Amino acid sequence: MSPHERGHALLTPTLRTQCWGFMVGSALFALGSAPGLAHLAGAGFANGCYFVGAWFFTGAGFIQLVRSGTVAELRSSAPGSVIRAEWLGAATQSVGTILFNVSTTGALLAHTIWGDRHLVWTPDAGGSIAFLISGAVAFAGYTRATGRRWDAGDRNWWSVLINWIGCVAFGVSAVGAFVTTGGVTADAVAATSGTFVGAICFFLASLVVLPERHNVSR
C-alpha cells in the first residue's frame, strides 16, 4: 500500500479507524490514571494524557456516528418512524466524548474550586451519564439485531458487554471525582481507579472487534 493509500485509509470512516481511535484514546486515559504514575509524573502529565485522549475519543465517536447510518427507520408495527438504536447509541456516546473534551480542557485551565466543580466535574459527570446511556442502548441494539441477549461465542456481544463495564467504571470515577464546596475530591482512589478500569475496558471493547489488517474497508 502506497503512502497515499495509507493516508486515505486512515481518514476513511471505517470500523478499523473507529477502533484505533478509541484504542489510542483509551490507552492515553489508562496511562494518565495508571496507579502511582500521577504521583511520580505530576497531575499535569495525567491531565495532558486525558486532554489528548479525549480528542481521540471524539474523533472515533464521530466516525461511529457516521457509520451508524440513518437516524430512523420505518416500522410496520409502529406508526411513522422509529429511532434506530445504533444511531442513538452512537449519538449519545458522541455527546459524551465532547463533554469529556470540555472536562479535560477545564482540568488544564481551571485553577479555582469553582472551575474544578463547574468546568471539570460537571461536564465529566455529564459525559459519564451519556456513556452509561449509550452502553445501555448498545445492548438494546444488539438484542434487536440478533434476537439474542447472550452469546458468548460472538465477539460483538463481548464488545458490547465490555463497553458497558467500562461505562459503569467511568460512572464510578465521576462519583468519586465529585468536588465539594471546600475543594476536596470525594474519593480520589475511586476516581482514578474507575478511570483506569474504564479505559482498559474501552480498549478491549474495540480490540475484540478490530478487523483484520487486510480488511481495511470495513
Residue, then its C-alpha position, 0 to 999 in steps of 0.5 A: m500500500s502506497p503512502h497515499e493509500r495509507g493516508h486515505a485509509l486512515l481518514t476513511p470512516t471505517l470500523r478499523t479507524q473507529c477502533w484505533g481511535f478509541m484504542v489510542g484514546s483509551a490507552l492515553f486515559a489508562l496511562g494518565s490514571a495508571p496507579g502511582l504514575a500521577h504521583l511520580a509524573g505530576a497531575g499535569f502529565a495525567n491531565g495532558c494524557y486525558f486532554v489528548g485522549a479525549w480528542f481521540f475519543t471524539g474523533a472515533g465517536f464521530i466516525q461511529l456516528v457516521r457509520s451508524g447510518t440513518v437516524a430512523e427507520l420505518r416500522s410496520s408495527a409502529p406508526g411513522s418512524v422509529i429511532r434506530a438504536e445504533w444511531l442513538g447509541a452512537a449519538t449519545q456516546s458522541v455527546g459524551t466524548i465532547l463533554f469529556n473534551v470540555s472536562t479535560t480542557g477545564a482540568l488544564l485551565a481551571h485553577t479555582i474550586w469553582g472551575d474544578r466543580h463547574l468546568v471539570w466535574t460537571p461536564d465529566a459527570g455529564g459525559s459519564i451519564a451519556f456513556l452509561i446511556s449509550g452502553a445501555v442502548a448498545f445492548a438494546g441494539y444488539t438484542r434487536a439485531t440478533g434476537r439474542r441477549w447472550d452469546a458468548g461465542d460472538r465477539n460483538w456481544w463481548s464488545v458490547l458487554i465490555n463497553w458497558i463495564g467500562c461505562v459503569a467504571f467511568g460512572v464510578s470515577a465521576v462519583g468519586a471525582f465529585v468536588t465539594t464546596g471546600g475543594v476536596t475530591a470525594d474519593a480520589v482512589a475511586a476516581t482514578s481507579g474507575t478511570f483506569v478500569g474504564a479505559i482498559c475496558f474501552f480498549l478491549a471493547s474495540l480490540v475484540v472487534l478490530p478487523e483484520r489488517h487486510n480488511v481495511s474497508r470495513 
